[in-house]
Amino acid sequence: MGVMDFLMQGFQTAIQPQNLFFAFIGVLIGTAVGVLPGIGPMSGVALLIPVTATFTSGMDPSAAATSSIILLAGVYYGAMYGGSTTSILLNTPGESSSVVTTLDGYQMARQGRAGAALSIAAIGSFFAGIVSIIGLVLLADPLSEMALKFGPAEYFSLMLLGLAAVSGLAGGSITKAWMMTVTGLLIATIGIDAVSGVARFTYDIPVLFGGLEFLTVAVGLFALGEVFKTILHKEEDAEKVAKVGRVLPSRADLKESAGPIARGSFLGFFIGVLPGAGATLASFFSYIAEKKISKNPEKFGKGAIAGVAAPESANNAASGGAMIPLLTLGIPGSGTTAILMGALIMYNVQPGPLLFSDHPDVAWGLIASMFIGNLMLLILNMPLVKVFAKIIETPAKYLLPIIIAISVFGVYAVQVTTFDLFLLIGFGLAGYLLAQNDYPIAPLVLGLVLGPMIENNMRRALTTSNGDFMVFVQQPISAFFLVCAVLWILIPFVLRLKGKNVVVNVEG
């Protein structure tokens, strides 16, 4: 069967009524998540895992996995769309990848061109979404074919590269990012060791024998962490929401933004494929590139439409690009894809090269649903721009109880232990304290997801080599990944020593 046959099968899966419904709900909630400042895509996806688990509880396991991942991926790329709304109308980025959009988007809104800025952001996001899905279709098969040739040594090194990439780029302090990564890896070791049957860090507490549930940790750190932050820091909302006005862009706007949309889409896609780079980096790069190319760079920062079109296209293309290493190699390139990976593993679907042969309905169903979801987002976002502008004004006193209720009910519905509720509150406080002190949370989640897999592959590799650690260097592909991982960590240090400050915030 060719790629097109698989894609057609994917569309048959994606157009089933329940999957269309899940895709629609996903992109709708995703847009709302992006619009509400503070709730990023990571919090949104983590919050909805237990909700989808409850919805799909009576379904066939494979169908449940497909429907859930369609909804959660919808939230992910929907949030990328929604993040632009607050950046343009409020000068407040909905999530970190929309920071660049504020530079020109808010200036356009102040000039009364908010509608044009929002619609160009939606059109750019749609085009970028389609570009990244076509890339995903073309690269999925060859990459997973290549990855099937990997042994445990190659996987171990590839996962180390994934950790190094995300940790090396997360937040201002590399040391703090590494501390978080190691904390994640340590939390992952709690429980009964699968190979030797030894209890690790359980202190004879029976509840800990099964380890800490990924879901509880993720929802606590992100969703409840945000809640504590909002409660403890009463922010006075003095920001005025700009009026939207005319929604459709003029001919001149479209002509001016066509080039930036195309360039931003391709650049964003290729940056998204790199583990750890993420949507934030993509939007920064595309903005800088457009400013360099532009005939009148002085317009940037004063309401240039290219300054909205390029970064918005780039961050959407990057979110599609990030799905490639997740689905084909089993390597989450960012915090959100790590949470998506955790959700797939909950349904006993292992992302990686075998995903396309073992669960083609899940893999191709997801890819096809991303086509449909992007179309839904365009149809949703153009007429509903004014409605989403109203969502921004939701007072915290209504929003917080909803988030707390979803978190508590969601975790309890999946785990059915009160211990997990205490754990949820504990991780909520930890998430708040870490964020307050500039400790990035994404590396911790990544360490938690990748930890058991790194350990299993390392053990398998050492078993085949009779305990010889040289096996990781003797295999050429494994050695290449290890060299890349070392360079990924060393280059920022070298640049720092030379006085260049490398700060990239990876949250997307």
Residue pairs with C-beta under 8 A, 6 or more apart in sequence:
3 137
3 138
3 140
3 141
6 356
6 360
6 364
7 137
7 364
7 367
7 368
9 360
9 361
9 364
10 361
10 363
10 364
10 365
10 366
10 367
10 368
10 369
11 368
11 371
13 19
13 66
13 361
13 364
13 365
13 368
13 369
14 20
14 23
14 70
14 365
14 368
14 369
14 371
14 372
15 368
15 372
18 67
19 66
19 67
19 70
19 365
19 369
20 372
22 52
22 55
22 67
22 68
22 70
22 71
22 74
23 70
23 71
23 74
23 369
23 372
23 373
23 376
24 74
24 376
25 71
25 74
26 70
26 71
26 72
26 73
26 74
26 75
26 78
26 373
27 74
27 75
27 77
27 78
27 81
27 373
27 376
27 377
27 380
28 78
28 380
29 44
29 48
29 74
29 75
29 78
30 41
30 44
30 74
30 75
30 76
30 77
30 78
30 79
30 80
30 81
30 82
31 78
31 79
31 81
31 82
31 85
31 377
31 380
31 381
31 388
32 82
32 388
32 391
33 39
33 40
33 41
33 43
33 44
33 75
33 78
33 79
33 82
33 94
34 41
34 44
34 78
34 79
34 80
34 81
34 82
34 83
34 84
34 85
34 86
34 94
34 95
34 98
35 82
35 83
35 85
35 86
35 94
35 388
35 391
35 392
36 86
36 94
36 391
36 392
36 394
36 399
37 86
37 90
37 92
37 93
37 94
37 392
38 226
38 229
38 230
39 47
39 94
39 223
39 226
39 403
40 79
40 94
40 95
40 96
40 222
40 507
40 508
41 75
41 76
41 79
41 80
41 95
41 319
41 336
41 508
42 218
42 222
42 335
42 336
42 339
42 441
42 442
42 445
42 507
43 222
43 223
43 225
43 226
44 75
44 76
44 79
45 72
45 75
45 76
45 336
45 339
45 340
45 343
46 215
46 218
46 219
46 221
46 222
46 223
46 339
47 219
47 222
47 223
47 403
47 406
47 407
47 410
48 71
48 72
48 75
48 406
48 410
49 68
49 72
49 215
49 218
49 219
49 339
49 342
49 343
49 346
49 410
49 414
50 215
50 219
50 406
50 409
50 410
50 411
50 413
50 414
51 406
51 410
52 67
52 68
52 71
52 72
52 343
53 68
53 346
53 410
53 413
53 414
54 410
54 413
54 414
55 67
55 68
56 63
56 64
56 67
56 68
57 64
59 67
61 347
61 348
62 349
62 359
62 361
62 362
64 347
65 344
65 347
65 348
65 349
65 359
65 362
66 361
66 362
66 365
66 366
68 343
68 347
69 340
69 343
69 344
69 347
69 349
69 362
69 366
70 365
70 366
70 369
70 373
72 339
72 340
72 343
73 323
73 340
73 366
73 369
73 370
73 373
74 369
74 373
76 319
76 336
76 337
76 340
77 129
77 316
77 319
77 320
77 370
77 373
77 374
77 377
78 373
78 377
79 94
79 95
80 95
80 97
80 125
80 279
80 315
80 316
80 319
80 508
81 121
81 122
81 125
81 316
81 377
81 381
82 94
82 388
83 93
83 94
83 95
83 97
83 98
83 101
83 315
84 94
84 98
84 101
84 105
84 118
84 121
84 122
84 125
84 308
84 312
85 94
85 118
85 385
85 388
85 389
85 392
86 92
86 93
86 94
86 98
86 392
87 93
87 94
87 98
87 99
87 101
87 102
87 105
87 106
88 101
88 102
88 105
88 106
88 108
88 109
88 114
88 117
88 118
88 121
88 242
88 308
89 106
89 109
89 114
89 118
89 241
89 242
89 244
89 389
89 392
90 106
90 239
90 241
90 242
90 392
91 102
91 106
91 239
92 102
92 239
93 99
93 101
93 102
95 507
95 508
96 279
96 280
96 505
96 506
96 507
96 508
97 278
97 279
97 280
97 282
97 283
97 311
97 315
97 318
97 507
97 508
98 283
98 311
98 312
98 315
99 280
99 283
100 283
100 284
100 287
100 307
100 311
101 121
101 283
101 307
101 308
101 311
101 312
103 287
103 300
103 301
103 307
104 117
104 300
104 301
104 302
104 303
104 304
104 305
104 306
104 307
104 308
105 117
105 121
105 307
105 308
106 242
107 301
107 302
107 303
108 114
108 116
108 117
108 303
108 305
108 308
109 117
109 242
110 242
110 303
111 303
112 243
112 245
113 245
113 303
114 242
114 243
114 244
114 245
115 244
115 245
115 246
115 247
115 248
115 249
115 385
116 246
116 248
116 249
116 250
116 253
116 305
117 305
117 308
118 244
118 247
118 381
118 385
119 247
119 248
119 249
119 381
119 382
119 385
120 249
120 253
120 254
120 257
120 261
120 305
120 308
120 309
120 312
121 308
121 309
121 312
122 377
122 378
122 381
122 382
122 385
123 249
123 254
123 257
123 261
123 378
124 257
124 260
124 261
124 264
124 265
124 308
124 309
124 310
124 312
124 313
124 316
125 312
125 313
125 316
125 374
125 377
125 378
125 381
126 374
126 375
126 377
126 378
127 261
127 262
127 265
127 313
128 261
128 264
128 265
128 268
128 269
128 312
128 313
128 314
128 316
128 317
128 320
129 316
129 317
129 320
129 370
129 373
129 374
129 377
130 371
130 374
131 265
131 266
131 269
131 317
131 320
132 265
132 268
132 269
132 272
132 316
132 317
132 318
132 319
132 320
132 321
132 323
133 320
133 367
133 370
133 371
133 374
135 269
135 273
135 320
135 321
135 324
136 320
136 321
136 323
136 324
136 327
136 367
136 370
137 367
139 273
139 324
139 328
140 324
140 327
140 328
140 356
140 363
140 367
141 356
143 324
143 328
143 329
143 353
144 327
144 328
144 329
144 352
144 353
144 354
144 355
144 356
144 357
145 353
146 353
147 328
147 329
147 330
147 352
147 353
148 353
148 354
150 158
150 353
150 477
151 461
151 464
151 475
152 456
152 457
152 458
152 460
152 461
152 464
153 457
153 461
153 465
153 471
153 472
153 475
153 478
154 475
154 477
154 478
154 481
155 330
155 453
155 457
156 454
156 457
156 458
156 461
156 472
156 478
157 472
157 477
157 478
157 479
157 480
157 481
157 482
157 485
158 329
158 331
158 481
159 331
159 450
159 453
159 454
159 457
160 454
160 481
160 482
160 485
161 275
161 331
161 481
161 482
161 484
161 485
161 488
162 275
162 276
162 325
162 331
162 332
162 333
162 446
162 450
163 181
163 443
163 446
163 447
163 450
163 454
163 485
164 276
164 484
164 485
164 486
164 488
164 489
165 274
165 275
165 276
165 277
165 333
165 485
165 488
166 181
166 275
166 276
166 333
166 334
166 335
166 442
166 443
166 446
166 506
167 174
167 177
167 178
167 180
167 181
167 276
167 443
167 446
167 489
168 174
168 177
168 276
168 488
168 489
168 492
169 177
169 276
169 277
169 278
169 281
169 492
169 504
169 506
170 177
170 180
170 276
170 440
170 442
170 443
170 504
170 505
170 506
171 177
171 438
171 439
171 440
171 503
171 505
171 506
172 438
172 503
172 505
173 438
174 489
174 492
174 493
176 438
176 439
176 440
177 440
177 443
178 443
179 439
180 434
180 439
180 440
180 441
180 442
180 443
180 444
180 447
181 443
181 444
181 446
181 447
182 447
183 444
183 447
184 443
184 444
184 445
184 446
184 447
184 448
184 451
185 447
185 448
185 450
185 451
185 454
186 201
186 447
187 212
187 217
187 444
187 447
187 448
187 451
188 211
188 447
188 448
188 449
188 450
188 451
188 452
188 455
189 200
189 201
189 451
189 455
190 200
190 201
190 202
190 208
190 211
190 212
191 199
191 200
191 201
191 202
191 208
191 209
191 210
191 211
191 212
192 198
192 199
192 200
192 202
192 209
192 210
192 211
193 199
193 200
194 452
194 456
195 459
199 209
201 208
202 208
202 209
207 417
207 419
212 423
212 448
213 411
213 414
213 415
213 420
214 342
214 345
214 346
214 448
214 449
215 342
215 346
215 410
215 411
215 414
215 415
216 411
216 415
216 420
216 423
216 424
216 427
217 423
217 427
217 445
217 448
218 339
218 342
218 445
219 407
219 410
219 411
219 424
219 427
220 407
220 423
220 424
220 425
220 426
220 427
220 428
220 430
220 431
221 427
221 428
221 430
221 431
221 434
221 441
221 444
221 445
222 431
222 441
223 403
223 406
223 407
223 428
224 403
224 404
224 407
224 424
224 425
224 427
224 428
224 429
224 431
224 432
225 427
225 428
225 430
225 431
225 432
225 434
225 435
225 441
226 403
226 431
227 400
227 403
227 404
227 407
227 428
228 428
228 429
228 431
228 432
229 432
229 435
229 436
230 396
230 400
231 400
232 432
241 389
241 392
241 393
244 385
244 386
244 389
247 382
247 383
247 385
247 386
248 382
249 257
253 305
256 305
256 306
257 305
257 306
257 308
257 309
259 306
260 286
260 290
260 305
260 306
260 309
260 310
260 313
261 309
261 310
261 313
262 313
263 286
263 289
263 290
263 293
263 310
264 286
264 290
264 309
264 310
264 311
264 312
264 313
264 314
264 317
265 313
265 314
265 316
265 317
266 317
267 282
267 285
267 286
267 289
267 314
267 317
268 279
268 282
268 283
268 286
268 313
268 314
268 315
268 316
268 317
268 318
268 321
269 317
269 318
269 320
269 321
270 321
271 277
271 278
271 281
271 282
271 285
271 314
271 318
271 321
272 278
272 279
272 282
272 317
272 318
272 319
272 320
272 321
272 322
272 324
272 333
273 321
273 322
273 324
273 325
273 333
274 333
275 325
275 331
275 332
275 333
276 333
276 334
276 488
276 506
277 318
277 333
277 506
278 318
278 322
278 333
278 334
278 506
278 507
278 508
279 314
279 315
279 316
279 318
279 319
279 322
279 334
279 508
280 315
280 504
280 505
280 506
280 507
280 508
281 318
281 504
281 506
282 311
282 314
282 315
282 317
282 318
282 321
283 311
283 312
283 314
283 315
283 318
284 311
284 504
285 314
286 310
286 311
286 313
286 314
287 300
287 307
287 310
287 311
287 314
289 310
290 300
290 306
290 307
290 310
291 297
291 300
291 307
294 300
294 304
294 306
296 304
299 307
300 306
300 307
301 307
315 508
318 508
319 336
319 508
320 370
321 333
322 332
322 333
322 334
322 336
322 337
322 508
323 337
323 366
323 370
325 331
325 332
325 333
325 337
326 332
326 333
326 337
326 340
326 341
326 351
327 351
327 355
327 356
327 363
327 366
328 352
328 353
328 355
328 356
329 352
329 353
330 341
330 350
330 351
330 352
330 353
330 355
330 453
332 338
332 340
332 341
332 446
332 449
332 450
334 442
334 506
334 507
334 508
335 441
335 442
335 445
335 446
335 506
335 507
335 508
336 508
338 442
338 445
338 446
338 448
338 449
338 450
339 445
339 449
341 351
341 449
342 445
342 448
342 449
344 350
344 351
344 362
345 351
345 449
349 355
349 359
349 362
350 358
355 362
355 363
356 363
356 364
381 388
407 424
407 428
408 421
408 424
411 420
411 421
411 424
412 418
412 420
412 421
431 441
434 441
434 444
435 441
440 505
440 506
440 507
442 506
442 507
461 471
461 472
462 468
462 469
462 471
464 471
465 471
471 478
472 478
472 479
472 482
473 479
473 482
492 502
495 502
496 502
